[in-house]
Amino acid sequence: TVAVDKKVIPLGTRMYIVTNDGIVYGTAVAEDTGVRGNKVDLYFNTYQECINFGRRSCKVYILQ
């Protein structure tokens, strides 16, 4: 699950996400909003995982 700006990426869109430093987040679905512009907010199971991942530049591949 990721949060997106639905004006940029429609809800329900499937995507594959890889950080620019090589960490693979994997497949995700745009299921939430709350960000603006060309950004995605990645879901993690715990707060600590979120903190460890931090803020990174990513490549988002839209899957069809």
SULWOLIN-V660269 format. One record per helix or strand of 3 or more residues. SS is the DSSP state (H for helix, E for strand). FROM is the first residue (numbers start at 0). LEN is the number of residues. Records with the same first field share a line. If there is no record, write none. Layout:
# SULWOLIN-V660269
SS=FROM-LEN / FROM-LEN
This chain:
# SULWOLIN-V660269
E=1-3 / 13-6 / 23-9 / 39-3 / 57-6
H=46-7
